[in-house]
Amino acid sequence: MDFTQLLLVVTCGLSATVAGLVAWWGNGVSKKIDALVMHREGCISRFADRENNSSDHRRMWKAIDEQKPSRTGMASGSTPLSSR
């Protein structure tokens, strides 16, 4: 076996090893993303099924609207778009 063939075999071996490591890493990332998506769907369905969802939203938006003028630096006396 001459030097060129040896170099080719080593290069192919290293390429296969790197491809295997990338596939193994990608599989782990894919599993974590799948678990995250399932968790997100569970959170969304639990929130959507709440009986007091409407009142929670009203309370949340009221608190946000009260904070907007001081947070965004709006001039006093101006009104947010949501209250027009």
HTML snippet that shows the backbone in 3Dmol.js (N, CA, C, O; Angstrom):
<script src="https://3Dmol.org/build/3Dmol-min.js"></script>
<div id="view" style="width:600px;height:400px;position:relative"></div>
<script>
const pdb = `
ATOM      1  N   MET A   1       0.851  -1.162   0.000  1.00  0.00           N
ATOM      2  CA  MET A   1       0.000   0.000   0.000  1.00  0.00           C
ATOM      3  C   MET A   1       0.899   1.228   0.000  1.00  0.00           C
ATOM      4  O   MET A   1       1.790   1.358   0.840  1.00  0.00           O
ATOM      5  N   ASP A   2       0.664   2.112  -0.931  1.00  0.00           N
ATOM      6  CA  ASP A   2       1.504   3.301  -0.978  1.00  0.00           C
ATOM      7  C   ASP A   2       0.899   4.417  -0.120  1.00  0.00           C
ATOM      8  O   ASP A   2      -0.179   4.259   0.454  1.00  0.00           O
ATOM      9  N   PHE A   3       1.584   5.505  -0.045  1.00  0.00           N
ATOM     10  CA  PHE A   3       1.220   6.601   0.843  1.00  0.00           C
ATOM     11  C   PHE A   3      -0.132   7.221   0.486  1.00  0.00           C
ATOM     12  O   PHE A   3      -0.885   7.596   1.385  1.00  0.00           O
ATOM     13  N   THR A   4      -0.456   7.338  -0.796  1.00  0.00           N
ATOM     14  CA  THR A   4      -1.712   7.941  -1.233  1.00  0.00           C
ATOM     15  C   THR A   4      -2.907   7.113  -0.779  1.00  0.00           C
ATOM     16  O   THR A   4      -3.904   7.667  -0.316  1.00  0.00           O
ATOM     17  N   GLN A   5      -2.816   5.807  -0.907  1.00  0.00           N
ATOM     18  CA  GLN A   5      -3.911   4.947  -0.474  1.00  0.00           C
ATOM     19  C   GLN A   5      -4.073   4.996   1.047  1.00  0.00           C
ATOM     20  O   GLN A   5      -5.195   5.025   1.553  1.00  0.00           O
ATOM     21  N   LEU A   6      -2.970   5.005   1.761  1.00  0.00           N
ATOM     22  CA  LEU A   6      -3.028   5.099   3.215  1.00  0.00           C
ATOM     23  C   LEU A   6      -3.686   6.408   3.655  1.00  0.00           C
ATOM     24  O   LEU A   6      -4.515   6.424   4.565  1.00  0.00           O
ATOM     25  N   LEU A   7      -3.307   7.490   3.003  1.00  0.00           N
ATOM     26  CA  LEU A   7      -3.896   8.786   3.315  1.00  0.00           C
ATOM     27  C   LEU A   7      -5.392   8.796   3.012  1.00  0.00           C
ATOM     28  O   LEU A   7      -6.167   9.381   3.768  1.00  0.00           O
ATOM     29  N   LEU A   8      -5.803   8.166   1.933  1.00  0.00           N
ATOM     30  CA  LEU A   8      -7.212   8.060   1.562  1.00  0.00           C
ATOM     31  C   LEU A   8      -7.996   7.252   2.596  1.00  0.00           C
ATOM     32  O   LEU A   8      -9.103   7.642   2.966  1.00  0.00           O
ATOM     33  N   VAL A   9      -7.447   6.149   3.060  1.00  0.00           N
ATOM     34  CA  VAL A   9      -8.108   5.309   4.062  1.00  0.00           C
ATOM     35  C   VAL A   9      -8.254   6.075   5.386  1.00  0.00           C
ATOM     36  O   VAL A   9      -9.308   6.031   6.020  1.00  0.00           O
ATOM     37  N   VAL A  10      -7.202   6.766   5.790  1.00  0.00           N
ATOM     38  CA  VAL A  10      -7.260   7.533   7.035  1.00  0.00           C
ATOM     39  C   VAL A  10      -8.281   8.664   6.917  1.00  0.00           C
ATOM     40  O   VAL A  10      -9.043   8.903   7.854  1.00  0.00           O
ATOM     41  N   THR A  11      -8.308   9.350   5.799  1.00  0.00           N
ATOM     42  CA  THR A  11      -9.263  10.444   5.585  1.00  0.00           C
ATOM     43  C   THR A  11     -10.691   9.927   5.604  1.00  0.00           C
ATOM     44  O   THR A  11     -11.562  10.544   6.219  1.00  0.00           O
ATOM     45  N   CYS A  12     -10.946   8.811   4.945  1.00  0.00           N
ATOM     46  CA  CYS A  12     -12.296   8.230   4.943  1.00  0.00           C
ATOM     47  C   CYS A  12     -12.693   7.775   6.345  1.00  0.00           C
ATOM     48  O   CYS A  12     -13.841   7.950   6.755  1.00  0.00           O
ATOM     49  N   GLY A  13     -11.756   7.197   7.070  1.00  0.00           N
ATOM     50  CA  GLY A  13     -12.045   6.770   8.442  1.00  0.00           C
ATOM     51  C   GLY A  13     -12.384   7.943   9.349  1.00  0.00           C
ATOM     52  O   GLY A  13     -13.332   7.878  10.132  1.00  0.00           O
ATOM     53  N   LEU A  14     -11.618   8.997   9.244  1.00  0.00           N
ATOM     54  CA  LEU A  14     -11.889  10.193  10.051  1.00  0.00           C
ATOM     55  C   LEU A  14     -13.218  10.839   9.649  1.00  0.00           C
ATOM     56  O   LEU A  14     -13.967  11.312  10.504  1.00  0.00           O
ATOM     57  N   SER A  15     -13.501  10.854   8.356  1.00  0.00           N
ATOM     58  CA  SER A  15     -14.774  11.414   7.885  1.00  0.00           C
ATOM     59  C   SER A  15     -15.950  10.613   8.427  1.00  0.00           C
ATOM     60  O   SER A  15     -16.952  11.185   8.859  1.00  0.00           O
ATOM     61  N   ALA A  16     -15.827   9.298   8.403  1.00  0.00           N
ATOM     62  CA  ALA A  16     -16.895   8.445   8.925  1.00  0.00           C
ATOM     63  C   ALA A  16     -17.067   8.653  10.431  1.00  0.00           C
ATOM     64  O   ALA A  16     -18.194   8.669  10.927  1.00  0.00           O
ATOM     65  N   THR A  17     -15.975   8.810  11.149  1.00  0.00           N
ATOM     66  CA  THR A  17     -16.052   9.053  12.590  1.00  0.00           C
ATOM     67  C   THR A  17     -16.730  10.389  12.885  1.00  0.00           C
ATOM     68  O   THR A  17     -17.584  10.471  13.767  1.00  0.00           O
ATOM     69  N   VAL A  18     -16.358  11.414  12.165  1.00  0.00           N
ATOM     70  CA  VAL A  18     -16.972  12.735  12.353  1.00  0.00           C
ATOM     71  C   VAL A  18     -18.459  12.675  11.996  1.00  0.00           C
ATOM     72  O   VAL A  18     -19.286  13.250  12.705  1.00  0.00           O
ATOM     73  N   ALA A  19     -18.806  11.991  10.912  1.00  0.00           N
ATOM     74  CA  ALA A  19     -20.219  11.864  10.523  1.00  0.00           C
ATOM     75  C   ALA A  19     -21.005  11.122  11.601  1.00  0.00           C
ATOM     76  O   ALA A  19     -22.141  11.491  11.901  1.00  0.00           O
ATOM     77  N   GLY A  20     -20.423  10.095  12.179  1.00  0.00           N
ATOM     78  CA  GLY A  20     -21.085   9.360  13.257  1.00  0.00           C
ATOM     79  C   GLY A  20     -21.300  10.222  14.487  1.00  0.00           C
ATOM     80  O   GLY A  20     -22.363  10.166  15.106  1.00  0.00           O
ATOM     81  N   LEU A  21     -20.304  11.019  14.847  1.00  0.00           N
ATOM     82  CA  LEU A  21     -20.435  11.908  15.993  1.00  0.00           C
ATOM     83  C   LEU A  21     -21.497  12.982  15.764  1.00  0.00           C
ATOM     84  O   LEU A  21     -22.268  13.304  16.668  1.00  0.00           O
ATOM     85  N   VAL A  22     -21.532  13.526  14.565  1.00  0.00           N
ATOM     86  CA  VAL A  22     -22.545  14.533  14.233  1.00  0.00           C
ATOM     87  C   VAL A  22     -23.943  13.902  14.265  1.00  0.00           C
ATOM     88  O   VAL A  22     -24.883  14.525  14.758  1.00  0.00           O
ATOM     89  N   ALA A  23     -24.091  12.688  13.755  1.00  0.00           N
ATOM     90  CA  ALA A  23     -25.384  12.009  13.788  1.00  0.00           C
ATOM     91  C   ALA A  23     -25.814  11.719  15.222  1.00  0.00           C
ATOM     92  O   ALA A  23     -26.985  11.887  15.563  1.00  0.00           O
ATOM     93  N   TRP A  24     -24.877  11.283  16.063  1.00  0.00           N
ATOM     94  CA  TRP A  24     -25.181  11.018  17.465  1.00  0.00           C
ATOM     95  C   TRP A  24     -25.608  12.302  18.182  1.00  0.00           C
ATOM     96  O   TRP A  24     -26.578  12.301  18.939  1.00  0.00           O
ATOM     97  N   TRP A  25     -24.884  13.390  17.940  1.00  0.00           N
ATOM     98  CA  TRP A  25     -25.203  14.676  18.539  1.00  0.00           C
ATOM     99  C   TRP A  25     -26.564  15.180  18.048  1.00  0.00           C
ATOM    100  O   TRP A  25     -27.370  15.676  18.836  1.00  0.00           O
ATOM    101  N   GLY A  26     -26.813  15.049  16.745  1.00  0.00           N
ATOM    102  CA  GLY A  26     -28.089  15.477  16.172  1.00  0.00           C
ATOM    103  C   GLY A  26     -29.258  14.698  16.746  1.00  0.00           C
ATOM    104  O   GLY A  26     -30.333  15.262  16.955  1.00  0.00           O
ATOM    105  N   ASN A  27     -29.068  13.419  17.002  1.00  0.00           N
ATOM    106  CA  ASN A  27     -30.119  12.599  17.590  1.00  0.00           C
ATOM    107  C   ASN A  27     -30.458  13.100  18.994  1.00  0.00           C
ATOM    108  O   ASN A  27     -31.632  13.179  19.354  1.00  0.00           O
ATOM    109  N   GLY A  28     -29.451  13.434  19.779  1.00  0.00           N
ATOM    110  CA  GLY A  28     -29.687  13.960  21.122  1.00  0.00           C
ATOM    111  C   GLY A  28     -30.404  15.298  21.096  1.00  0.00           C
ATOM    112  O   GLY A  28     -31.318  15.533  21.887  1.00  0.00           O
ATOM    113  N   VAL A  29     -29.994  16.169  20.194  1.00  0.00           N
ATOM    114  CA  VAL A  29     -30.644  17.467  20.062  1.00  0.00           C
ATOM    115  C   VAL A  29     -32.097  17.283  19.624  1.00  0.00           C
ATOM    116  O   VAL A  29     -32.993  17.958  20.132  1.00  0.00           O
ATOM    117  N   SER A  30     -32.323  16.384  18.696  1.00  0.00           N
ATOM    118  CA  SER A  30     -33.685  16.128  18.219  1.00  0.00           C
ATOM    119  C   SER A  30     -34.588  15.638  19.344  1.00  0.00           C
ATOM    120  O   SER A  30     -35.738  16.064  19.444  1.00  0.00           O
ATOM    121  N   LYS A  31     -34.082  14.753  20.187  1.00  0.00           N
ATOM    122  CA  LYS A  31     -34.878  14.255  21.311  1.00  0.00           C
ATOM    123  C   LYS A  31     -35.210  15.379  22.286  1.00  0.00           C
ATOM    124  O   LYS A  31     -36.326  15.452  22.800  1.00  0.00           O
ATOM    125  N   LYS A  32     -34.236  16.258  22.540  1.00  0.00           N
ATOM    126  CA  LYS A  32     -34.479  17.370  23.456  1.00  0.00           C
ATOM    127  C   LYS A  32     -35.499  18.345  22.877  1.00  0.00           C
ATOM    128  O   LYS A  32     -36.348  18.858  23.607  1.00  0.00           O
ATOM    129  N   ILE A  33     -35.425  18.602  21.582  1.00  0.00           N
ATOM    130  CA  ILE A  33     -36.395  19.488  20.946  1.00  0.00           C
ATOM    131  C   ILE A  33     -37.785  18.875  20.974  1.00  0.00           C
ATOM    132  O   ILE A  33     -38.767  19.576  21.218  1.00  0.00           O
ATOM    133  N   ASP A  34     -37.878  17.567  20.726  1.00  0.00           N
ATOM    134  CA  ASP A  34     -39.177  16.890  20.801  1.00  0.00           C
ATOM    135  C   ASP A  34     -39.770  16.989  22.200  1.00  0.00           C
ATOM    136  O   ASP A  34     -40.967  17.235  22.350  1.00  0.00           O
ATOM    137  N   ALA A  35     -38.950  16.803  23.216  1.00  0.00           N
ATOM    138  CA  ALA A  35     -39.434  16.915  24.597  1.00  0.00           C
ATOM    139  C   ALA A  35     -39.877  18.336  24.901  1.00  0.00           C
ATOM    140  O   ALA A  35     -40.873  18.539  25.596  1.00  0.00           O
ATOM    141  N   LEU A  36     -39.152  19.319  24.389  1.00  0.00           N
ATOM    142  CA  LEU A  36     -39.515  20.712  24.600  1.00  0.00           C
ATOM    143  C   LEU A  36     -40.836  21.052  23.919  1.00  0.00           C
ATOM    144  O   LEU A  36     -41.666  21.760  24.488  1.00  0.00           O
ATOM    145  N   VAL A  37     -41.032  20.553  22.710  1.00  0.00           N
ATOM    146  CA  VAL A  37     -42.286  20.791  21.987  1.00  0.00           C
ATOM    147  C   VAL A  37     -43.447  20.154  22.731  1.00  0.00           C
ATOM    148  O   VAL A  37     -44.512  20.761  22.847  1.00  0.00           O
ATOM    149  N   MET A  38     -43.263  18.948  23.234  1.00  0.00           N
ATOM    150  CA  MET A  38     -44.328  18.280  23.988  1.00  0.00           C
ATOM    151  C   MET A  38     -44.650  19.061  25.263  1.00  0.00           C
ATOM    152  O   MET A  38     -45.819  19.200  25.624  1.00  0.00           O
ATOM    153  N   HIS A  39     -43.632  19.566  25.939  1.00  0.00           N
ATOM    154  CA  HIS A  39     -43.857  20.366  27.148  1.00  0.00           C
ATOM    155  C   HIS A  39     -44.619  21.642  26.805  1.00  0.00           C
ATOM    156  O   HIS A  39     -45.537  22.038  27.522  1.00  0.00           O
ATOM    157  N   ARG A  40     -44.235  22.275  25.713  1.00  0.00           N
ATOM    158  CA  ARG A  40     -44.902  23.511  25.273  1.00  0.00           C
ATOM    159  C   ARG A  40     -46.370  23.249  24.958  1.00  0.00           C
ATOM    160  O   ARG A  40     -47.241  24.019  25.362  1.00  0.00           O
ATOM    161  N   GLU A  41     -46.646  22.164  24.239  1.00  0.00           N
ATOM    162  CA  GLU A  41     -48.032  21.833  23.903  1.00  0.00           C
ATOM    163  C   GLU A  41     -48.847  21.577  25.169  1.00  0.00           C
ATOM    164  O   GLU A  41     -50.008  21.976  25.253  1.00  0.00           O
ATOM    165  N   GLY A  42     -48.244  20.916  26.145  1.00  0.00           N
ATOM    166  CA  GLY A  42     -48.930  20.680  27.409  1.00  0.00           C
ATOM    167  C   GLY A  42     -49.247  21.977  28.133  1.00  0.00           C
ATOM    168  O   GLY A  42     -50.337  22.143  28.681  1.00  0.00           O
ATOM    169  N   CYS A  43     -48.288  22.896  28.130  1.00  0.00           N
ATOM    170  CA  CYS A  43     -48.523  24.193  28.773  1.00  0.00           C
ATOM    171  C   CYS A  43     -49.632  24.959  28.073  1.00  0.00           C
ATOM    172  O   CYS A  43     -50.488  25.557  28.726  1.00  0.00           O
ATOM    173  N   ILE A  44     -49.620  24.943  26.753  1.00  0.00           N
ATOM    174  CA  ILE A  44     -50.648  25.658  25.996  1.00  0.00           C
ATOM    175  C   ILE A  44     -52.024  25.055  26.268  1.00  0.00           C
ATOM    176  O   ILE A  44     -52.988  25.793  26.476  1.00  0.00           O
ATOM    177  N   SER A  45     -52.129  23.732  26.270  1.00  0.00           N
ATOM    178  CA  SER A  45     -53.437  23.110  26.494  1.00  0.00           C
ATOM    179  C   SER A  45     -53.910  23.337  27.924  1.00  0.00           C
ATOM    180  O   SER A  45     -55.105  23.532  28.143  1.00  0.00           O
ATOM    181  N   ARG A  46     -53.011  23.318  28.903  1.00  0.00           N
ATOM    182  CA  ARG A  46     -53.417  23.589  30.282  1.00  0.00           C
ATOM    183  C   ARG A  46     -53.895  25.025  30.433  1.00  0.00           C
ATOM    184  O   ARG A  46     -54.877  25.279  31.131  1.00  0.00           O
ATOM    185  N   PHE A  47     -53.220  25.959  29.795  1.00  0.00           N
ATOM    186  CA  PHE A  47     -53.613  27.359  29.894  1.00  0.00           C
ATOM    187  C   PHE A  47     -54.941  27.594  29.179  1.00  0.00           C
ATOM    188  O   PHE A  47     -55.784  28.344  29.671  1.00  0.00           O
ATOM    189  N   ALA A  48     -55.133  26.963  28.028  1.00  0.00           N
ATOM    190  CA  ALA A  48     -56.360  27.159  27.261  1.00  0.00           C
ATOM    191  C   ALA A  48     -57.564  26.561  27.967  1.00  0.00           C
ATOM    192  O   ALA A  48     -58.688  27.011  27.744  1.00  0.00           O
ATOM    193  N   ASP A  49     -57.361  25.559  28.813  1.00  0.00           N
ATOM    194  CA  ASP A  49     -58.469  24.903  29.486  1.00  0.00           C
ATOM    195  C   ASP A  49     -58.858  25.570  30.797  1.00  0.00           C
ATOM    196  O   ASP A  49     -59.785  25.108  31.462  1.00  0.00           O
ATOM    197  N   ARG A  50     -58.199  26.609  31.176  1.00  0.00           N
ATOM    198  CA  ARG A  50     -58.514  27.254  32.454  1.00  0.00           C
ATOM    199  C   ARG A  50     -59.877  27.904  32.409  1.00  0.00           C
ATOM    200  O   ARG A  50     -60.259  28.483  31.392  1.00  0.00           O
ATOM    201  N   GLU A  51     -60.610  27.813  33.496  1.00  0.00           N
ATOM    202  CA  GLU A  51     -61.951  28.396  33.569  1.00  0.00           C
ATOM    203  C   GLU A  51     -61.894  29.922  33.640  1.00  0.00           C
ATOM    204  O   GLU A  51     -62.762  30.601  33.092  1.00  0.00           O
ATOM    205  N   ASN A  52     -60.900  30.450  34.298  1.00  0.00           N
ATOM    206  CA  ASN A  52     -60.803  31.902  34.500  1.00  0.00           C
ATOM    207  C   ASN A  52     -59.855  32.554  33.501  1.00  0.00           C
ATOM    208  O   ASN A  52     -59.243  33.576  33.808  1.00  0.00           O
ATOM    209  N   ASN A  53     -59.730  31.984  32.328  1.00  0.00           N
ATOM    210  CA  ASN A  53     -58.787  32.487  31.337  1.00  0.00           C
ATOM    211  C   ASN A  53     -59.083  33.939  30.961  1.00  0.00           C
ATOM    212  O   ASN A  53     -58.165  34.752  30.853  1.00  0.00           O
ATOM    213  N   SER A  54     -60.338  34.260  30.766  1.00  0.00           N
ATOM    214  CA  SER A  54     -60.713  35.609  30.348  1.00  0.00           C
ATOM    215  C   SER A  54     -60.366  36.637  31.421  1.00  0.00           C
ATOM    216  O   SER A  54     -59.806  37.688  31.109  1.00  0.00           O
ATOM    217  N   SER A  55     -60.689  36.350  32.672  1.00  0.00           N
ATOM    218  CA  SER A  55     -60.382  37.304  33.734  1.00  0.00           C
ATOM    219  C   SER A  55     -58.873  37.424  33.951  1.00  0.00           C
ATOM    220  O   SER A  55     -58.372  38.502  34.268  1.00  0.00           O
ATOM    221  N   ASP A  56     -58.158  36.324  33.779  1.00  0.00           N
ATOM    222  CA  ASP A  56     -56.695  36.379  33.890  1.00  0.00           C
ATOM    223  C   ASP A  56     -56.108  37.286  32.822  1.00  0.00           C
ATOM    224  O   ASP A  56     -55.205  38.076  33.100  1.00  0.00           O
ATOM    225  N   HIS A  57     -56.615  37.177  31.603  1.00  0.00           N
ATOM    226  CA  HIS A  57     -56.129  38.030  30.519  1.00  0.00           C
ATOM    227  C   HIS A  57     -56.431  39.501  30.803  1.00  0.00           C
ATOM    228  O   HIS A  57     -55.572  40.361  30.610  1.00  0.00           O
ATOM    229  N   ARG A  58     -57.644  39.787  31.258  1.00  0.00           N
ATOM    230  CA  ARG A  58     -57.988  41.174  31.562  1.00  0.00           C
ATOM    231  C   ARG A  58     -57.068  41.739  32.636  1.00  0.00           C
ATOM    232  O   ARG A  58     -56.591  42.867  32.511  1.00  0.00           O
ATOM    233  N   ARG A  59     -56.816  40.973  33.684  1.00  0.00           N
ATOM    234  CA  ARG A  59     -55.948  41.427  34.765  1.00  0.00           C
ATOM    235  C   ARG A  59     -54.516  41.634  34.258  1.00  0.00           C
ATOM    236  O   ARG A  59     -53.853  42.600  34.633  1.00  0.00           O
ATOM    237  N   MET A  60     -54.047  40.722  33.406  1.00  0.00           N
ATOM    238  CA  MET A  60     -52.694  40.828  32.867  1.00  0.00           C
ATOM    239  C   MET A  60     -52.552  42.064  31.978  1.00  0.00           C
ATOM    240  O   MET A  60     -51.591  42.819  32.120  1.00  0.00           O
ATOM    241  N   TRP A  61     -53.508  42.278  31.055  1.00  0.00           N
ATOM    242  CA  TRP A  61     -53.419  43.423  30.152  1.00  0.00           C
ATOM    243  C   TRP A  61     -53.574  44.738  30.904  1.00  0.00           C
ATOM    244  O   TRP A  61     -52.961  45.737  30.527  1.00  0.00           O
ATOM    245  N   LYS A  62     -54.386  44.757  31.965  1.00  0.00           N
ATOM    246  CA  LYS A  62     -54.518  45.968  32.762  1.00  0.00           C
ATOM    247  C   LYS A  62     -53.182  46.313  33.418  1.00  0.00           C
ATOM    248  O   LYS A  62     -52.773  47.474  33.430  1.00  0.00           O
ATOM    249  N   ALA A  63     -52.507  45.303  33.961  1.00  0.00           N
ATOM    250  CA  ALA A  63     -51.208  45.541  34.586  1.00  0.00           C
ATOM    251  C   ALA A  63     -50.181  46.002  33.561  1.00  0.00           C
ATOM    252  O   ALA A  63     -49.361  46.872  33.856  1.00  0.00           O
ATOM    253  N   ILE A  64     -50.215  45.438  32.375  1.00  0.00           N
ATOM    254  CA  ILE A  64     -49.270  45.851  31.323  1.00  0.00           C
ATOM    255  C   ILE A  64     -49.563  47.273  30.882  1.00  0.00           C
ATOM    256  O   ILE A  64     -48.641  48.070  30.706  1.00  0.00           O
ATOM    257  N   ASP A  65     -50.846  47.605  30.701  1.00  0.00           N
ATOM    258  CA  ASP A  65     -51.198  48.966  30.291  1.00  0.00           C
ATOM    259  C   ASP A  65     -50.804  49.994  31.338  1.00  0.00           C
ATOM    260  O   ASP A  65     -50.427  51.114  30.993  1.00  0.00           O
ATOM    261  N   GLU A  66     -50.885  49.627  32.624  1.00  0.00           N
ATOM    262  CA  GLU A  66     -50.477  50.551  33.675  1.00  0.00           C
ATOM    263  C   GLU A  66     -48.969  50.784  33.661  1.00  0.00           C
ATOM    264  O   GLU A  66     -48.508  51.853  34.060  1.00  0.00           O
ATOM    265  N   GLN A  67     -48.203  49.807  33.210  1.00  0.00           N
ATOM    266  CA  GLN A  67     -46.745  49.925  33.201  1.00  0.00           C
ATOM    267  C   GLN A  67     -46.218  50.583  31.941  1.00  0.00           C
ATOM    268  O   GLN A  67     -45.103  51.104  31.949  1.00  0.00           O
ATOM    269  N   LYS A  68     -46.978  50.578  30.865  1.00  0.00           N
ATOM    270  CA  LYS A  68     -46.474  51.077  29.577  1.00  0.00           C
ATOM    271  C   LYS A  68     -45.975  52.512  29.606  1.00  0.00           C
ATOM    272  O   LYS A  68     -44.868  52.758  29.126  1.00  0.00           O
ATOM    273  N   PRO A  69     -46.721  53.476  30.138  1.00  0.00           N
ATOM    274  CA  PRO A  69     -46.219  54.855  30.069  1.00  0.00           C
ATOM    275  C   PRO A  69     -44.860  55.037  30.742  1.00  0.00           C
ATOM    276  O   PRO A  69     -44.003  55.740  30.206  1.00  0.00           O
ATOM    277  N   SER A  70     -44.648  54.427  31.888  1.00  0.00           N
ATOM    278  CA  SER A  70     -43.371  54.617  32.556  1.00  0.00           C
ATOM    279  C   SER A  70     -42.260  53.824  31.877  1.00  0.00           C
ATOM    280  O   SER A  70     -41.100  54.236  31.903  1.00  0.00           O
ATOM    281  N   ARG A  71     -42.605  52.692  31.270  1.00  0.00           N
ATOM    282  CA  ARG A  71     -41.584  51.859  30.652  1.00  0.00           C
ATOM    283  C   ARG A  71     -41.159  52.408  29.302  1.00  0.00           C
ATOM    284  O   ARG A  71     -39.976  52.349  28.965  1.00  0.00           O
ATOM    285  N   THR A  72     -42.096  52.944  28.514  1.00  0.00           N
ATOM    286  CA  THR A  72     -41.751  53.398  27.174  1.00  0.00           C
ATOM    287  C   THR A  72     -41.408  54.868  27.115  1.00  0.00           C
ATOM    288  O   THR A  72     -40.961  55.365  26.082  1.00  0.00           O
ATOM    289  N   GLY A  73     -41.617  55.577  28.230  1.00  0.00           N
ATOM    290  CA  GLY A  73     -41.278  56.991  28.245  1.00  0.00           C
ATOM    291  C   GLY A  73     -42.288  57.853  27.528  1.00  0.00           C
ATOM    292  O   GLY A  73     -41.931  58.916  27.022  1.00  0.00           O
ATOM    293  N   MET A  74     -43.555  57.427  27.465  1.00  0.00           N
ATOM    294  CA  MET A  74     -44.580  58.230  26.807  1.00  0.00           C
ATOM    295  C   MET A  74     -44.835  59.485  27.628  1.00  0.00           C
ATOM    296  O   MET A  74     -44.706  59.477  28.852  1.00  0.00           O
ATOM    297  N   ALA A  75     -45.195  60.549  26.950  1.00  0.00           N
ATOM    298  CA  ALA A  75     -45.471  61.787  27.640  1.00  0.00           C
ATOM    299  C   ALA A  75     -46.728  61.646  28.482  1.00  0.00           C
ATOM    300  O   ALA A  75     -47.638  60.897  28.129  1.00  0.00           O
ATOM    301  N   SER A  76     -46.777  62.355  29.579  1.00  0.00           N
ATOM    302  CA  SER A  76     -47.970  62.261  30.424  1.00  0.00           C
ATOM    303  C   SER A  76     -49.142  62.870  29.680  1.00  0.00           C
ATOM    304  O   SER A  76     -48.997  63.871  28.978  1.00  0.00           O
ATOM    305  N   GLY A  77     -50.290  62.264  29.837  1.00  0.00           N
ATOM    306  CA  GLY A  77     -51.481  62.726  29.153  1.00  0.00           C
ATOM    307  C   GLY A  77     -51.763  61.962  27.873  1.00  0.00           C
ATOM    308  O   GLY A  77     -52.897  61.988  27.395  1.00  0.00           O
ATOM    309  N   SER A  78     -50.785  61.287  27.301  1.00  0.00           N
ATOM    310  CA  SER A  78     -51.042  60.506  26.104  1.00  0.00           C
ATOM    311  C   SER A  78     -51.611  59.160  26.529  1.00  0.00           C
ATOM    312  O   SER A  78     -51.314  58.657  27.613  1.00  0.00           O
ATOM    313  N   THR A  79     -52.421  58.597  25.669  1.00  0.00           N
ATOM    314  CA  THR A  79     -53.081  57.339  26.011  1.00  0.00           C
ATOM    315  C   THR A  79     -52.551  56.225  25.126  1.00  0.00           C
ATOM    316  O   THR A  79     -52.229  56.453  23.960  1.00  0.00           O
ATOM    317  N   PRO A  80     -52.457  55.020  25.674  1.00  0.00           N
ATOM    318  CA  PRO A  80     -52.036  53.879  24.858  1.00  0.00           C
ATOM    319  C   PRO A  80     -53.098  53.550  23.812  1.00  0.00           C
ATOM    320  O   PRO A  80     -54.269  53.882  23.994  1.00  0.00           O
ATOM    321  N   LEU A  81     -52.705  52.909  22.738  1.00  0.00           N
ATOM    322  CA  LEU A  81     -53.634  52.575  21.651  1.00  0.00           C
ATOM    323  C   LEU A  81     -54.768  51.682  22.110  1.00  0.00           C
ATOM    324  O   LEU A  81     -55.880  51.792  21.594  1.00  0.00           O
ATOM    325  N   SER A  82     -54.518  50.803  23.060  1.00  0.00           N
ATOM    326  CA  SER A  82     -55.532  49.849  23.476  1.00  0.00           C
ATOM    327  C   SER A  82     -56.693  50.494  24.216  1.00  0.00           C
ATOM    328  O   SER A  82     -57.761  49.889  24.313  1.00  0.00           O
ATOM    329  N   SER A  83     -56.518  51.705  24.743  1.00  0.00           N
ATOM    330  CA  SER A  83     -57.602  52.328  25.500  1.00  0.00           C
ATOM    331  C   SER A  83     -58.350  53.365  24.674  1.00  0.00           C
ATOM    332  O   SER A  83     -59.246  54.021  25.207  1.00  0.00           O
ATOM    333  N   ARG A  84     -58.026  53.542  23.406  1.00  0.00           N
ATOM    334  CA  ARG A  84     -58.717  54.517  22.562  1.00  0.00           C
ATOM    335  C   ARG A  84     -60.015  53.985  22.066  1.00  0.00           C
ATOM    336  O   ARG A  84     -60.728  54.677  21.340  1.00  0.00           O
TER     337      ARG A  84
END
`;
const viewer = $3Dmol.createViewer("view");
viewer.addModel(pdb, "pdb");
viewer.setStyle({}, {cartoon: {color: "spectrum"}});
viewer.zoomTo();
viewer.render();
</script>
